[in-house]
Amino acid sequence: MPVVSVTLLPGYTPDTQHRMVNRVAQAVRSVIDTPEAGTTVFVNEVSTYRRDGRVFSGGRAAHPVASDVVKSFLQAMQERDMALAQSFLHPNFAMCFPGGVKMRTLPEMMSWAQQRYSAIHKNCEQFEESWQGDVTVVFCHGTLQGTWLQGESFEGIRFIDRLEVRDGLIIRQDVWNDLAEHRRA
């Protein structure tokens, strides 16, 4: 059974340490066939250390929880608070919507969306995270409801969003949904 020790400089909050041991345990279990009960991860704190001729006595800042960043962004979009939504986006933000439509700004996306429906709302059922280097990938899926341009309502349409969060900001969003299939029907 794996036992993993993480050594940190002082200053990390209990929440940050809790997130770290959970993620390390998940990483271990994704590589080693071991039960949850057989995986142990613990944190040691050291007061100082030396590397490359420099002495360190405090750790770096923790990243925000990527799923929380995505939830806040989607909520701001839902409320049409574009200034707040923009605050969650990286300067190099890019997005890709159904049909391979690529955009870089929220005004572009709003203009594109106004040609498809008059109102839309996401019912997010689940958020999942995975980690790839310095990017956290957040998958959000659920159903869409709203109003078509002709005034008819729709609901229960599947969607999945894949967002990449780097340094607490969303750098990429990919969107897939079944709106086109329902619009044709």
HELIX and SHEET records of a PDB file:
HELIX    1   1 PRO A   14  VAL A   31  1                                  18    
HELIX    2   2 GLU A   36  GLY A   38  5                                   3    
HELIX    3   3 ALA A   66  GLN A   78  1                                  13    
HELIX    4   4 MET A   82  GLN A   86  1                                   5    
HELIX    5   5 PRO A   98  GLY A  100  5                                   3    
HELIX    6   6 LEU A  106  ALA A  113  1                                   8    
HELIX    7   7 LEU A  179  ARG A  184  1                                   6    
SHEET    1   A 2 VAL A   3  LEU A   8  0                                        
SHEET    2   A 2 THR A  40  GLU A  45  1                                        
SHEET    1   B 2 TYR A  49  ARG A  51  0                                        
SHEET    2   B 2 ARG A  54  PHE A  56 -1                                        
SHEET    1   C 6 VAL A 101  MET A 103  0                                        
SHEET    2   C 6 LEU A  89  PHE A  97 -1                                        
SHEET    3   C 6 LEU A 169  ASN A 177  1                                        
SHEET    4   C 6 SER A 153  ARG A 166 -1                                        
SHEET    5   C 6 VAL A 135  TRP A 148 -1                                        
SHEET    6   C 6 TYR A 117  GLN A 132 -1                                        
END                                                                             
